[in-house]
Amino acid sequence: METRTIVYDCDGTRLAGFFADGVPHTEKPAILVAHEAFGLNDHIRARTRRLAERGYAAFALDMYGAEGFSLSEAVRRHIELMAAPGLMHARASAALSLLTALPGVDKTRMAAIGFCQGGITALELARGGAPLRCAVGFHPGLKRPAGSLDRQIQAKVLMMIGDRDPDVPMEDRTTFAAEMEQAQVDWQLHLFGGVGHAFTNPDADRLNLPGYGYNPAADTRSWTMMLALFDEVFGAPTANSQ
């Protein structure tokens, strides 16, 4: 497997993403991976490697140009990102453009996935008309950031949340469903019963926040659902490990 850090720019901001390629020098589908509010970290790098192990090229974007935040700093950065019109889409688009141009990437077979804030990011790319086969969110927020676009969504959309997630109230689910229906999107919204926010991250319990927590079953099931969608839109991967 090839892995490396790639430095890139978005409107004068220096960013540094993490790239992993399971089958270098072979054309393959590519996955853009968007991080949580805490920034690019070991959890996201591990997910990126897992995708590469299955034969994909995967690039974990960088929204901030920095990492290693406290909870209060992560919340502050998330609020700023949601409030700045078009910023989330611009930085995600810069990362997608970089990934598309890398050797061995099949630019006709692209997807975006994201965790927490990253699920919003994947959706924003789809709303902006990015040429994605699918957009997948793990415990994403469903509120839209400032400046959110309404171009034709080309991607199949899969969002997966816990029914006890305090950050995704019923009104947000209803609004999201209405948006997808109006746009005639091939979409899915899956609820995991008895599950809260950040269910894919083993470090979530350390936050000690009500409604937050790691759930191994939901973690495994949601990852399996994502892989099944990838098989549907891309065909079987070159490598087929965990």
N, C-alpha and C positions, 0 to 999 in steps of 0.2 A: 504494500500500500504506500502511495505517495502522500505525504502531508506537509504542509508549509503555511506560514503566515504570509498573507498578501496585503501590502499597504496600498491604499487607493484614496481618492479624493472625491469629495462632494461639496461643490460650491465653496472651496477654500478650506474645508475641514478635513484634517488628516484622519483617516480611518484605517483599521487593521483587522481584516477578517481571517478566518481559518479555513483552509481548503484541504479536502481529503479525496483521493481518487483510488478506488479499489482495483481498477484495471487500467493503468496508465497506457497511453498510446493506442487506445481503442475507443472508437466513438460510442458514446453511451448517453442515456438520459441524465439530466442534472437536476439537483434539488437545492434550492436556496433555503437556508435555515435561519430563522429569525429568533433572537433571544428574548428572554424575559426583561423586566424592568431593571434587573440587577446587571445587565450587560452581558457581553460575551464572557463565558466562564467555563469551568471544567465540565459542568453538566451539559452544556450545549456542544462543546468539543466532542464529548463522548457520543452524543447523538449523531453528530456529523460523521464520526468514524464508523458508527454502526451502519449508516447508509452506504458508506464506501465499501464496507465489508460485503454488502449485497450486490455490489457491482455498479453502483452509481458514482457519479462525480457529485460532491456536496460541498457547498460553500456557506459557512456561517458568517453572516454579515455583522457589521459593527455599527450600531446606531449612534455611539457617543464619542468614539475616539479615546475612550478610557474604560477601565473596568475596576472591579473590586470595591463596590459601594456598600455603605451601611443601608439599613432599611429606609431611614429617613431620606438619605440622598437618592436612593432608587425611586422613592415616591415622588420626590421633587423633580427628578429628571423625566419621569413618566408624565407628570402633569404638564411640564413644559413641552414635551413632544406632542402631546394630544392637543395642546392649545395653539401651537404655532402652525398657521395655515400651510398645508402642503409639505411640511418638513418630513414627516414620516414617509410619505410617498416618494419624495425626492431622494432620500437616503436609501430606501429600499430599491428604487429604480437604478441608482448608481451601482449597487451591489449586483443586481440582476444583469446589468449590462456587462459588468466585469466577468461574471460567470459565463455568460453567453459567448464571450470572446476567447475563452480559454481553450487550448488544444484538447481534443478528445471529447468535447462537449457537443452533443447533438442539439442544436438550438431549436429544433422543431419538437423536442421532447423535454419540456421543462415543467417543474412544479415548484411551489413555495409552501413551506410549512413553518409553523411558529408556535411558541409556548407562551402562555399568558399574553403579555404585550405583543409578543411575536405573532400570535394568532391574528391580532388586529392588523399587524403589518402585512401578513399574507393576504388578508382580505382586501386591504387597501390596494395592493398590486393588482388583484383581480378587478376591483372596481375601476381602476385606472386603465383597464383594457390590456394589461400585459399578456403576452402570448404564452399563457400557462395552460397546461393540460388539467391541472388541479391545484386547489389551494386548501390547505389543511390546518386547522387550529386545535391545539390541545389546551383546554381550559382557558380559552380566550375571553377577553371582554367583548361585548357586542355593541358597545357605543362607538360612534364614528368620530374620528378626530376632526379638528377644524380643517376646512378646505377639502374634505373628502370628495372624490370625483364620482361621477355617475356615467362612465363610459360603458360600452357593451362588455359584459363579463363573458370571457371565453372559457374560463376554467370551470370544471366541476368543483363544487364547494362542499367540504366536509368539516363541520365544527363539532367538537366533542367537549361537553361540560358536565360537571357534577350537579345533581339537582339541589344540593345544599350549598352551592357556591354563592357567597354573599355579594360577590361583585357582578353577578349576572341575574338580576331580578326578572320576574316573569314578563314585565312590560318590555324589557330589552329583547327577550326571546321572541315575543309577539311581533315587535317592530322588525326584527331581523327576518323572520319568516315572511312577513308582508313584503319587505324589500325584495327578497329572493323570488317570491312568486310574481311580483309585478315585473321584474326583470327577466322572467322566464328562464331562470337558471336551473341547472341540474344540481340540486342542493340536498344536503342532509344535515340535521341537527340532532345529535345523539345525547341523551341524558343518562348518566350513570347514577343509579339510585343509591342514596346514603353517602354520596361522595361530595367533597368540598372542593375548594380552589387549590391549584398547584399540585394536582394529584400525581403528576409524573415525576416530581422532583423529590428525591429522598431527603433533601435538606429542608423541605417545607415545614416539618414539625418543629425545627429549631426556631422558627419565627414566633411561635407561641401566639398565633393570631386566631381568633374565633373563626371557624369555617374554613381554615386552611389546614392541609395535611396530605402527606403522601398516602397513596392507596395502591398497593402492588397489583391488585386484580385489574383496576381501571387502567393503570399504566400499561400492563401487558395487553389488555383487550384493545385499547385505543391504538397502540402501535401496530397490532395485527390488522386492525381495520384500515389504517393508513396504507400498509403494505398491500392489502387486497385491492385498494383503489389504484395504487401504482401499477400492479399487475394488469388491472383493467385498462388503464390508459396508455401504458408503455409496453405491455407484453412482459414475459418472464425476464428477470434480470440475468446478466451474464454470470454472476456469482450468486449462490443461494445459501448463504450462511445466516446466522441469527441477526 
